[in-house]
Amino acid sequence: MFDRKLKIQVGKGVRQGDTISPKLFTAALQYAMLNLNWEERGYPVNGKKVNNLRFTDVIVLISSSRAEMEKVVNEFNAVSRRIGVEMNMSKTQLMVNR
């Protein structure tokens, strides 16, 4: 389904509060996340790398170093822009665990 280009004429967006809005956002975000090659990125937990946690429109990106986090944020930003989603820098925070 996502491998083909499909043009859709849009007259109006989805109304705020419409129940389809979060579902569309989640589907688009899942598509974007699947296009990131992050299997080897993230923080090791029980033998697997955890690189993101998501709940509706809140995304936590996880990395094992500051340099890796910079790459992850740039890659995520590039992929999300392709689907029309931009990071809100005023709501973006960085936490470092030492």
MIPA-492523 format. One record per residue: residue number from 1; x, y, z of N, C-alpha, C, O in turn. Coordinates in nm, 4 decimals. Layout:
BEGIN
<r num="NUM" n_px="X" n_py="Y" n_pz="Z" ca_px="X" ca_py="Y" ca_pz="Z" c_px="X" c_py="Y" c_pz="Z" o_px="X" o_py="Y" o_pz="Z"/>
...
! end
This chain:
BEGIN
<r num="1" n_px="0.0817" n_py="-0.1188" n_pz="0.0000" ca_px="0.0000" ca_py="0.0000" ca_pz="0.0000" c_px="0.0862" c_py="0.1254" c_pz="0.0000" o_px="0.0560" o_py="0.2194" o_pz="-0.0735"/>
<r num="2" n_px="0.1922" n_py="0.1302" n_pz="0.0795" ca_px="0.2746" ca_py="0.2493" ca_pz="0.0888" c_px="0.3861" c_py="0.2512" c_pz="-0.0144" o_px="0.4614" o_py="0.3483" o_pz="-0.0214"/>
<r num="3" n_px="0.3983" n_py="0.1461" n_pz="-0.0946" ca_px="0.5039" ca_py="0.1403" ca_pz="-0.1940" c_px="0.4690" c_py="0.2182" c_pz="-0.3202" o_px="0.5574" o_py="0.2512" o_pz="-0.3992"/>
<r num="4" n_px="0.3420" n_py="0.2475" n_pz="-0.3396" ca_px="0.2980" ca_py="0.3203" ca_pz="-0.4582" c_px="0.2669" c_py="0.4642" c_pz="-0.4220" o_px="0.2273" o_py="0.4950" o_pz="-0.3095"/>
<r num="5" n_px="0.2858" n_py="0.5522" n_pz="-0.5204" ca_px="0.2469" ca_py="0.6912" ca_pz="-0.4990" c_px="0.0998" c_py="0.7047" c_pz="-0.5329" o_px="0.0539" o_py="0.6544" o_pz="-0.6354"/>
<r num="6" n_px="0.0275" n_py="0.7716" n_pz="-0.4478" ca_px="-0.1153" ca_py="0.7896" ca_pz="-0.4659" c_px="-0.1467" c_py="0.9358" c_pz="-0.4400" o_px="-0.1204" o_py="0.9873" o_pz="-0.3313"/>
<r num="7" n_px="-0.2024" n_py="1.0019" n_pz="-0.5388" ca_px="-0.2387" ca_py="1.1426" ca_pz="-0.5221" c_px="-0.3847" c_py="1.1509" c_pz="-0.4807" o_px="-0.4727" o_py="1.0915" o_pz="-0.5430"/>
<r num="8" n_px="-0.4077" n_py="1.2256" n_pz="-0.3744" ca_px="-0.5432" ca_py="1.2440" ca_pz="-0.3235" c_px="-0.5695" c_py="1.3934" c_pz="-0.3152" o_px="-0.4928" o_py="1.4672" o_pz="-0.2535"/>
<r num="9" n_px="-0.6771" n_py="1.4374" n_pz="-0.3768" ca_px="-0.7166" ca_py="1.5779" ca_pz="-0.3707" c_px="-0.7799" c_py="1.6036" c_pz="-0.2344" o_px="-0.8792" o_py="1.5401" o_pz="-0.1990"/>
<r num="10" n_px="-0.7235" n_py="1.6955" n_pz="-0.1587" ca_px="-0.7751" ca_py="1.7250" ca_pz="-0.0254" c_px="-0.8292" c_py="1.8665" c_pz="-0.0248" o_px="-0.7574" o_py="1.9619" o_pz="-0.0545"/>
<r num="11" n_px="-0.9562" n_py="1.8791" n_pz="0.0092" ca_px="-1.0183" ca_py="2.0109" ca_pz="0.0169" c_px="-1.0069" c_py="2.0691" c_pz="0.1563" o_px="-0.9839" o_py="2.1888" o_pz="0.1732"/>
<r num="12" n_px="-1.0229" n_py="1.9843" n_pz="0.2551" ca_px="-1.0138" ca_py="2.0260" ca_pz="0.3949" c_px="-0.9427" c_py="1.9170" c_pz="0.4720" o_px="-0.9412" o_py="1.8014" o_pz="0.4299"/>
<r num="13" n_px="-0.8847" n_py="1.9528" n_pz="0.5834" ca_px="-0.8182" ca_py="1.8546" ca_pz="0.6686" c_px="-0.9181" c_py="1.7841" c_pz="0.7590" o_px="-1.0383" o_py="1.8100" o_pz="0.7535"/>
<r num="14" n_px="-0.8671" n_py="1.6962" n_pz="0.8406" ca_px="-0.9510" ca_py="1.6257" ca_pz="0.9374" c_px="-0.9791" c_py="1.7211" c_pz="1.0527" o_px="-0.8881" o_py="1.7859" o_pz="1.1044"/>
<r num="15" n_px="-1.1057" n_py="1.7292" n_pz="1.0925" ca_px="-1.1427" ca_py="1.8199" ca_pz="1.2009" c_px="-1.0777" c_py="1.7794" c_pz="1.3327" o_px="-1.0631" o_py="1.6608" o_pz="1.3624"/>
<r num="16" n_px="-1.0391" n_py="1.8796" n_pz="1.4108" ca_px="-0.9842" ca_py="1.8561" ca_pz="1.5435" c_px="-1.0884" c_py="1.7829" c_pz="1.6263" o_px="-1.2051" o_py="1.8219" o_pz="1.6285"/>
<r num="17" n_px="-1.0470" n_py="1.6780" n_pz="1.6938" ca_px="-1.1388" ca_py="1.6016" ca_pz="1.7770" c_px="-1.2054" c_py="1.4859" c_pz="1.7043" o_px="-1.2694" o_py="1.4019" o_pz="1.7676"/>
<r num="18" n_px="-1.1911" n_py="1.4803" n_pz="1.5720" ca_px="-1.2465" ca_py="1.3688" ca_pz="1.4952" c_px="-1.1732" c_py="1.2412" c_pz="1.5348" o_px="-1.0514" o_py="1.2431" o_pz="1.5524"/>
<r num="19" n_px="-1.2449" n_py="1.1319" n_pz="1.5489" ca_px="-1.1826" ca_py="1.0068" ca_pz="1.5943" c_px="-1.0870" c_py="0.9474" c_pz="1.4915" o_px="-1.0030" o_py="0.8649" o_pz="1.5276"/>
<r num="20" n_px="-1.0971" n_py="0.9865" n_pz="1.3644" ca_px="-1.0064" ca_py="0.9327" ca_pz="1.2630" c_px="-0.8691" c_py="1.0004" c_pz="1.2714" o_px="-0.7690" o_py="0.9419" o_pz="1.2300"/>
<r num="21" n_px="-0.8636" n_py="1.1220" n_pz="1.3239" ca_px="-0.7382" ca_py="1.1974" ca_pz="1.3278" c_px="-0.6241" c_py="1.1236" c_pz="1.3977" o_px="-0.5169" o_py="1.1107" o_pz="1.3385"/>
<r num="22" n_px="-0.6418" n_py="1.0741" n_pz="1.5217" ca_px="-0.5313" ca_py="1.0027" ca_pz="1.5863" c_px="-0.4946" c_py="0.8729" c_pz="1.5147" o_px="-0.3785" o_py="0.8321" o_pz="1.5151"/>
<r num="23" n_px="-0.5927" n_py="0.8090" n_pz="1.4541" ca_px="-0.5649" ca_py="0.6844" ca_pz="1.3814" c_px="-0.4805" c_py="0.7113" c_pz="1.2576" o_px="-0.3875" o_py="0.6363" o_pz="1.2281"/>
<r num="24" n_px="-0.5126" n_py="0.8182" n_pz="1.1851" ca_px="-0.4334" ca_py="0.8550" ca_pz="1.0675" c_px="-0.2918" c_py="0.8932" c_pz="1.1080" o_px="-0.1951" o_py="0.8539" o_pz="1.0429"/>
<r num="25" n_px="-0.2801" n_py="0.9698" n_pz="1.2156" ca_px="-0.1480" ca_py="1.0105" ca_pz="1.2625" c_px="-0.0660" c_py="0.8886" c_pz="1.3032" o_px="0.0514" o_py="0.8784" o_pz="1.2677"/>
<r num="26" n_px="-0.1262" n_py="0.7968" n_pz="1.3767" ca_px="-0.0558" ca_py="0.6765" ca_pz="1.4211" c_px="-0.0114" c_py="0.5921" c_pz="1.3024" o_px="0.1006" o_py="0.5411" o_pz="1.3012"/>
<r num="27" n_px="-0.0979" n_py="0.5770" n_pz="1.2029" ca_px="-0.0624" ca_py="0.4990" ca_pz="1.0834" c_px="0.0518" c_py="0.5653" c_pz="1.0071" o_px="0.1446" o_py="0.4974" o_pz="0.9632"/>
<r num="28" n_px="0.0457" n_py="0.6966" n_pz="0.9912" ca_px="0.1519" ca_py="0.7688" ca_pz="0.9203" c_px="0.2829" c_py="0.7610" c_pz="0.9977" o_px="0.3893" o_py="0.7430" o_pz="0.9386"/>
<r num="29" n_px="0.2753" n_py="0.7744" n_pz="1.1287" ca_px="0.3955" ca_py="0.7674" ca_pz="1.2111" c_px="0.4566" c_py="0.6276" c_pz="1.2070" o_px="0.5787" o_py="0.6136" o_pz="1.2005"/>
<r num="30" n_px="0.3735" n_py="0.5255" n_pz="1.2108" ca_px="0.4233" ca_py="0.3882" ca_pz="1.2022" c_px="0.4965" c_py="0.3668" c_pz="1.0700" o_px="0.6028" o_py="0.3049" o_pz="1.0667"/>
<r num="31" n_px="0.4399" n_py="0.4178" n_pz="0.9619" ca_px="0.5039" ca_py="0.4084" ca_pz="0.8305" c_px="0.6408" c_py="0.4767" c_pz="0.8333" o_px="0.7391" o_py="0.4224" o_pz="0.7828"/>
<r num="32" n_px="0.6461" n_py="0.5959" n_pz="0.8926" ca_px="0.7731" ca_py="0.6691" ca_pz="0.9012" c_px="0.8749" c_py="0.5917" c_pz="0.9837" o_px="0.9912" o_py="0.5811" o_pz="0.9446"/>
<r num="33" n_px="0.8326" n_py="0.5376" n_pz="1.0972" ca_px="0.9249" ca_py="0.4653" ca_pz="1.1845" c_px="0.9782" c_py="0.3389" c_pz="1.1172" o_px="1.0937" o_py="0.3017" o_pz="1.1378"/>
<r num="34" n_px="0.8947" n_py="0.2729" n_pz="1.0371" ca_px="0.9386" ca_py="0.1521" ca_pz="0.9668" c_px="1.0426" c_py="0.1829" c_pz="0.8594" o_px="1.1172" o_py="0.0943" o_pz="0.8177"/>
<r num="35" n_px="1.0476" n_py="0.3078" n_pz="0.8147" ca_px="1.1444" ca_py="0.3472" ca_pz="0.7130" c_px="1.2791" c_py="0.3874" c_pz="0.7719" o_px="1.3707" o_py="0.4238" o_pz="0.6981"/>
<r num="36" n_px="1.2915" n_py="0.3812" n_pz="0.9022" ca_px="1.4186" ca_py="0.4118" ca_pz="0.9680" c_px="1.4921" c_py="0.2817" c_pz="0.9963" o_px="1.4323" o_py="0.1855" o_pz="1.0445"/>
<r num="37" n_px="1.6183" n_py="0.2785" n_pz="0.9672" ca_px="1.6991" ca_py="0.1583" ca_pz="0.9876" c_px="1.7694" c_py="0.1696" c_pz="1.1230" o_px="1.8880" o_py="0.2017" o_pz="1.1301"/>
<r num="38" n_px="1.6947" n_py="0.1428" n_pz="1.2296" ca_px="1.7454" ca_py="0.1644" ca_pz="1.3650" c_px="1.7638" c_py="0.0353" c_pz="1.4437" o_px="1.7720" o_py="0.0404" o_pz="1.5664"/>
<r num="39" n_px="1.7705" n_py="-0.0784" n_pz="1.3788" ca_px="1.7813" ca_py="-0.2050" ca_pz="1.4521" c_px="1.9029" c_py="-0.2092" c_pz="1.5438" o_px="1.8970" o_py="-0.2680" o_pz="1.6518"/>
<r num="40" n_px="2.0122" n_py="-0.1479" n_pz="1.5021" ca_px="2.1359" ca_py="-0.1497" ca_pz="1.5815" c_px="2.1518" c_py="-0.0254" c_pz="1.6687" o_px="2.2535" o_py="-0.0094" o_pz="1.7361"/>
<r num="41" n_px="2.0531" n_py="0.0610" n_pz="1.6675" ca_px="2.0611" ca_py="0.1831" ca_pz="1.7478" c_px="1.9735" c_py="0.1697" c_pz="1.8707" o_px="1.8777" o_py="0.0925" o_pz="1.8734"/>
<r num="42" n_px="2.0085" n_py="0.2460" n_pz="1.9716" ca_px="1.9282" ca_py="0.2465" ca_pz="2.0928" c_px="2.0074" c_py="0.1990" c_pz="2.2129" o_px="2.1296" o_py="0.1845" o_pz="2.2078"/>
<r num="43" n_px="1.9357" n_py="0.1754" n_pz="2.3201" ca_px="1.9963" ca_py="0.1339" ca_pz="2.4455" c_px="1.9653" c_py="-0.0139" c_pz="2.4674" o_px="1.8500" o_py="-0.0550" o_pz="2.4541"/>
<r num="44" n_px="2.0669" n_py="-0.0947" n_pz="2.5009" ca_px="2.0421" ca_py="-0.2383" ca_pz="2.5176" c_px="1.9597" c_py="-0.2698" c_pz="2.6431" o_px="1.9923" o_py="-0.2264" o_pz="2.7536"/>
<r num="45" n_px="1.8526" n_py="-0.3462" n_pz="2.6225" ca_px="1.7674" ca_py="-0.3924" ca_pz="2.7322" c_px="1.7368" c_py="-0.5396" c_pz="2.7062" o_px="1.6713" o_py="-0.5736" o_pz="2.6076"/>
<r num="46" n_px="1.7846" n_py="-0.6266" n_pz="2.7951" ca_px="1.7615" ca_py="-0.7716" ca_pz="2.7817" c_px="1.7996" c_py="-0.8254" c_pz="2.6440" o_px="1.7270" o_py="-0.9060" o_pz="2.5858"/>
<r num="47" n_px="1.9122" n_py="-0.7810" n_pz="2.5932" ca_px="1.9626" ca_py="-0.8327" ca_pz="2.4665" c_px="1.9041" c_py="-0.7696" c_pz="2.3417" o_px="1.9425" o_py="-0.8067" o_pz="2.2307"/>
<r num="48" n_px="1.8122" n_py="-0.6752" n_pz="2.3567" ca_px="1.7540" ca_py="-0.6057" ca_pz="2.2420" c_px="1.7794" c_py="-0.4567" c_pz="2.2563" o_px="1.7945" o_py="-0.4050" o_pz="2.3670"/>
<r num="49" n_px="1.7839" n_py="-0.3884" n_pz="2.1425" ca_px="1.8035" ca_py="-0.2434" ca_pz="2.1445" c_px="1.6676" c_py="-0.1742" c_pz="2.1464" o_px="1.5836" o_py="-0.1982" o_pz="2.0597"/>
<r num="50" n_px="1.6471" n_py="-0.0898" n_pz="2.2441" ca_px="1.5258" ca_py="-0.0089" ca_pz="2.2525" c_px="1.5629" c_py="0.1292" c_pz="2.2013" o_px="1.6508" o_py="0.1950" o_pz="2.2571"/>
<r num="51" n_px="1.4955" n_py="0.1739" n_pz="2.0942" ca_px="1.5318" ca_py="0.3031" ca_pz="2.0371" c_px="1.4178" c_py="0.4040" c_pz="2.0360" o_px="1.4398" o_py="0.5215" o_pz="2.0066"/>
<r num="52" n_px="1.2956" n_py="0.3597" n_pz="2.0677" ca_px="1.1871" ca_py="0.4571" ca_pz="2.0771" c_px="1.0713" c_py="0.3998" c_pz="2.1574" o_px="1.0503" o_py="0.2787" o_pz="2.1633"/>
<r num="53" n_px="0.9977" n_py="0.4904" n_pz="2.2186" ca_px="0.8730" ca_py="0.4595" ca_pz="2.2885" c_px="0.7709" c_py="0.5595" c_pz="2.2356" o_px="0.8021" o_py="0.6775" o_pz="2.2200"/>
<r num="54" n_px="0.6486" n_py="0.5129" n_pz="2.2078" ca_px="0.5482" ca_py="0.6020" ca_pz="2.1508" c_px="0.4144" c_py="0.5857" c_pz="2.2210" o_px="0.3727" o_py="0.4748" o_pz="2.2542"/>
<r num="55" n_px="0.3489" n_py="0.6978" n_pz="2.2425" ca_px="0.2117" ca_py="0.6987" ca_pz="2.2918" c_px="0.1417" c_py="0.8159" c_pz="2.2254" o_px="0.1764" o_py="0.9313" o_pz="2.2506"/>
<r num="56" n_px="0.0456" n_py="0.7882" n_pz="2.1427" ca_px="-0.0251" ca_py="0.8863" ca_pz="2.0593" c_px="0.0752" c_py="0.9792" c_pz="1.9908" o_px="0.1520" o_py="0.9341" o_pz="1.9057"/>
<r num="57" n_px="0.0760" n_py="1.1076" n_pz="2.0262" ca_px="0.1661" ca_py="1.2004" ca_pz="1.9572" c_px="0.2924" c_py="1.2322" c_pz="2.0374" o_px="0.3638" o_py="1.3273" o_pz="2.0057"/>
<r num="58" n_px="0.3197" n_py="1.1535" n_pz="2.1400" ca_px="0.4415" ca_py="1.1710" ca_pz="2.2198" c_px="0.5395" c_py="1.0607" c_pz="2.1809" o_px="0.5057" o_py="0.9424" o_pz="2.1837"/>
<r num="59" n_px="0.6603" n_py="1.1007" n_pz="2.1447" ca_px="0.7621" ca_py="1.0050" ca_pz="2.1024" c_px="0.8866" c_py="1.0272" c_pz="2.1866" o_px="0.9341" o_py="1.1399" o_pz="2.2009"/>
<r num="60" n_px="0.9386" n_py="0.9194" n_pz="2.2417" ca_px="1.0643" ca_py="0.9242" ca_pz="2.3156" c_px="1.1670" c_py="0.8498" c_pz="2.2316" o_px="1.1518" o_py="0.7305" o_pz="2.2054"/>
<r num="61" n_px="1.2715" n_py="0.9203" n_pz="2.1893" ca_px="1.3805" ca_py="0.8588" ca_pz="2.1141" c_px="1.4911" c_py="0.8247" c_pz="2.2120" o_px="1.5265" o_py="0.9067" o_pz="2.2967"/>
<r num="62" n_px="1.5460" n_py="0.7048" n_pz="2.2015" ca_px="1.6448" ca_py="0.6553" ca_pz="2.2971" c_px="1.7718" c_py="0.6192" c_pz="2.2225" o_px="1.7674" o_py="0.5543" o_pz="2.1179"/>
<r num="63" n_px="1.8851" n_py="0.6616" n_pz="2.2769" ca_px="2.0135" ca_py="0.6245" ca_pz="2.2164" c_px="2.1157" c_py="0.6008" c_pz="2.3262" o_px="2.0945" o_py="0.6362" o_pz="2.4422"/>
<r num="64" n_px="2.2262" n_py="0.5404" n_pz="2.2872" ca_px="2.3292" ca_py="0.5080" ca_pz="2.3858" c_px="2.4360" c_py="0.6159" c_pz="2.3968" o_px="2.5238" o_py="0.6067" o_pz="2.4827"/>
<r num="65" n_px="2.4305" n_py="0.7180" n_pz="2.3116" ca_px="2.5284" ca_py="0.8271" ca_pz="2.3200" c_px="2.4686" c_py="0.9554" c_pz="2.2634" o_px="2.3694" o_py="0.9528" o_pz="2.1906"/>
<r num="66" n_px="2.5297" n_py="1.0652" n_pz="2.2977" ca_px="2.4847" ca_py="1.1950" ca_pz="2.2475" c_px="2.5012" c_py="1.2035" c_pz="2.0956" o_px="2.4142" o_py="1.2567" o_pz="2.0266"/>
<r num="67" n_px="2.6121" n_py="1.1515" n_pz="2.0438" ca_px="2.6376" ca_py="1.1538" ca_pz="1.8989" c_px="2.5320" c_py="1.0724" c_pz="1.8244" o_px="2.4821" o_py="1.1145" o_pz="1.7200"/>
<r num="68" n_px="2.4987" n_py="0.9552" n_pz="1.8793" ca_px="2.3961" ca_py="0.8726" ca_pz="1.8166" c_px="2.2607" c_py="0.9428" c_pz="1.8221" o_px="2.1838" o_py="0.9361" o_pz="1.7262"/>
<r num="69" n_px="2.2308" n_py="1.0097" n_pz="1.9331" ca_px="2.1038" ca_py="1.0808" ca_pz="1.9465" c_px="2.0913" c_py="1.1897" c_pz="1.8407" o_px="1.9836" o_py="1.2103" o_pz="1.7847"/>
<r num="70" n_px="2.1999" n_py="1.2584" n_pz="1.8135" ca_px="2.1983" ca_py="1.3626" ca_pz="1.7110" c_px="2.1597" c_py="1.3030" c_pz="1.5753" o_px="2.0789" o_py="1.3605" o_pz="1.5024"/>
<r num="71" n_px="2.2176" n_py="1.1885" n_pz="1.5425" ca_px="2.1854" ca_py="1.1205" ca_pz="1.4161" c_px="2.0400" c_py="1.0746" c_pz="1.4150" o_px="1.9699" o_py="1.0912" o_pz="1.3151"/>
<r num="72" n_px="1.9950" n_py="1.0171" n_pz="1.5259" ca_px="1.8581" ca_py="0.9667" ca_pz="1.5365" c_px="1.7575" c_py="1.0805" c_pz="1.5174" o_px="1.6606" o_py="1.0657" o_pz="1.4430"/>
<r num="73" n_px="1.7800" n_py="1.1927" n_pz="1.5837" ca_px="1.6885" ca_py="1.3067" ca_pz="1.5725" c_px="1.6860" c_py="1.3584" c_pz="1.4291" o_px="1.5788" o_py="1.3860" o_pz="1.3753"/>
<r num="74" n_px="1.8025" n_py="1.3717" n_pz="1.3668" ca_px="1.8077" ca_py="1.4200" ca_pz="1.2286" c_px="1.7373" c_py="1.3243" c_pz="1.1329" o_px="1.6638" o_py="1.3684" o_pz="1.0446"/>
<r num="75" n_px="1.7590" n_py="1.1943" n_pz="1.1494" ca_px="1.6939" ca_py="1.0952" ca_pz="1.0633" c_px="1.5427" c_py="1.0952" c_pz="1.0847" o_px="1.4658" o_py="1.0917" o_pz="0.9886"/>
<r num="76" n_px="1.5010" n_py="1.0990" n_pz="1.2105" ca_px="1.3579" ca_py="1.1002" ca_pz="1.2400" c_px="1.2924" c_py="1.2256" c_pz="1.1829" o_px="1.1837" o_py="1.2186" o_pz="1.1255"/>
<r num="77" n_px="1.3577" n_py="1.3390" n_pz="1.1985" ca_px="1.3039" ca_py="1.4646" ca_pz="1.1479" c_px="1.2889" c_py="1.4597" c_pz="0.9963" o_px="1.1877" o_py="1.5051" o_pz="0.9429"/>
<r num="78" n_px="1.3884" n_py="1.4051" n_pz="0.9263" ca_px="1.3832" ca_py="1.3955" ca_pz="0.7800" c_px="1.2685" c_py="1.3051" c_pz="0.7346" o_px="1.1944" o_py="1.3400" o_pz="0.6427"/>
<r num="79" n_px="1.2541" n_py="1.1894" n_pz="0.7988" ca_px="1.1480" ca_py="1.0951" ca_pz="0.7604" c_px="1.0103" c_py="1.1510" c_pz="0.7955" o_px="0.9167" o_py="1.1377" o_pz="0.7166"/>
<r num="80" n_px="0.9968" n_py="1.2126" n_pz="0.9112" ca_px="0.8660" ca_py="1.2640" ca_pz="0.9512" c_px="0.8227" c_py="1.3807" c_pz="0.8625" o_px="0.7036" o_py="1.3967" o_pz="0.8359"/>
<r num="81" n_px="0.9162" n_py="1.4613" n_pz="0.8172" ca_px="0.8809" ca_py="1.5715" ca_pz="0.7266" c_px="0.8242" c_py="1.5197" c_pz="0.5949" o_px="0.7386" o_py="1.5841" o_pz="0.5341"/>
<r num="82" n_px="0.8719" n_py="1.4033" n_pz="0.5510" ca_px="0.8204" ca_py="1.3450" ca_pz="0.4264" c_px="0.6719" c_py="1.3108" c_pz="0.4357" o_px="0.6024" o_py="1.3075" o_pz="0.3342"/>
<r num="83" n_px="0.6233" n_py="1.2856" n_pz="0.5570" ca_px="0.4804" ca_py="1.2559" ca_pz="0.5734" c_px="0.4038" c_py="1.3778" c_pz="0.6252" o_px="0.2867" o_py="1.3670" o_pz="0.6616"/>
<r num="84" n_px="0.4698" n_py="1.4931" n_pz="0.6282" ca_px="0.4026" ca_py="1.6166" ca_pz="0.6671" c_px="0.3989" c_py="1.6442" c_pz="0.8157" o_px="0.3173" o_py="1.7243" o_pz="0.8613"/>
<r num="85" n_px="0.4852" n_py="1.5798" n_pz="0.8922" ca_px="0.4896" ca_py="1.6000" ca_pz="1.0372" c_px="0.6214" c_py="1.6685" c_pz="1.0719" o_px="0.7279" o_py="1.6260" o_pz="1.0270"/>
<r num="86" n_px="0.6136" n_py="1.7738" n_pz="1.1514" ca_px="0.7350" ca_py="1.8426" ca_pz="1.1948" c_px="0.7477" c_py="1.8351" c_pz="1.3460" o_px="0.6488" o_py="1.8411" o_pz="1.4190"/>
<r num="87" n_px="0.8709" n_py="1.8219" n_pz="1.3909" ca_px="0.8964" ca_py="1.8212" ca_pz="1.5351" c_px="0.8700" c_py="1.9606" c_pz="1.5904" o_px="0.9090" o_py="2.0606" o_pz="1.5301"/>
<r num="88" n_px="0.8040" n_py="1.9666" n_pz="1.7046" ca_px="0.7808" ca_py="2.0932" ca_pz="1.7723" c_px="0.8988" c_py="2.1154" c_pz="1.8661" o_px="0.9047" o_py="2.0576" o_pz="1.9746"/>
<r num="89" n_px="0.9922" n_py="2.1995" n_pz="1.8235" ca_px="1.1151" ca_py="2.2182" ca_pz="1.9000" c_px="1.0890" c_py="2.2803" c_pz="2.0375" o_px="1.1679" o_py="2.2602" o_pz="2.1298"/>
<r num="90" n_px="0.9798" n_py="2.3551" n_pz="2.0524" ca_px="0.9510" ca_py="2.4133" ca_pz="2.1842" c_px="0.9052" c_py="2.3062" c_pz="2.2835" o_px="0.9089" o_py="2.3285" o_pz="2.4045"/>
<r num="91" n_px="0.8620" n_py="2.1903" n_pz="2.2330" ca_px="0.8203" ca_py="2.0806" ca_pz="2.3199" c_px="0.9229" c_py="1.9680" c_pz="2.3231" o_px="0.9000" o_py="1.8646" o_pz="2.3859"/>
<r num="92" n_px="1.0353" n_py="1.9876" n_pz="2.2560" ca_px="1.1381" ca_py="1.8844" ca_pz="2.2473" c_px="1.2377" c_py="1.9008" c_pz="2.3612" o_px="1.2850" o_py="2.0112" o_pz="2.3880"/>
<r num="93" n_px="1.2689" n_py="1.7906" n_pz="2.4277" ca_px="1.3630" ca_py="1.7927" ca_pz="2.5394" c_px="1.4662" c_py="1.6831" c_pz="2.5212" o_px="1.4403" o_py="1.5822" o_pz="2.4557"/>
<r num="94" n_px="1.5823" n_py="1.7034" n_pz="2.5793" ca_px="1.6889" ca_py="1.6037" ca_pz="2.5765" c_px="1.7241" c_py="1.5686" c_pz="2.7198" o_px="1.7466" o_py="1.6568" o_pz="2.8026"/>
<r num="95" n_px="1.7288" n_py="1.4401" n_pz="2.7483" ca_px="1.7672" ca_py="1.3939" ca_pz="2.8810" c_px="1.8859" c_py="1.2998" c_pz="2.8645" o_px="1.8819" o_py="1.2076" o_pz="2.7829"/>
<r num="96" n_px="1.9906" n_py="1.3229" n_pz="2.9411" ca_px="2.1102" ca_py="1.2395" ca_pz="2.9356" c_px="2.1250" c_py="1.1679" c_pz="3.0685" o_px="2.1218" o_py="1.2307" o_pz="3.1743"/>
<r num="97" n_px="2.1411" n_py="1.0371" n_pz="3.0630" ca_px="2.1603" ca_py="0.9566" ca_pz="3.1826" c_px="2.3067" c_py="0.9140" c_pz="3.1877" o_px="2.3548" o_py="0.8473" o_pz="3.0961"/>
<r num="98" n_px="2.3764" n_py="0.9511" n_pz="3.2913" ca_px="2.5196" ca_py="0.9173" ca_pz="3.3004" c_px="2.5432" c_py="0.8158" c_pz="3.4076" o_px="2.6572" o_py="0.7751" o_pz="3.4300"/>
! end
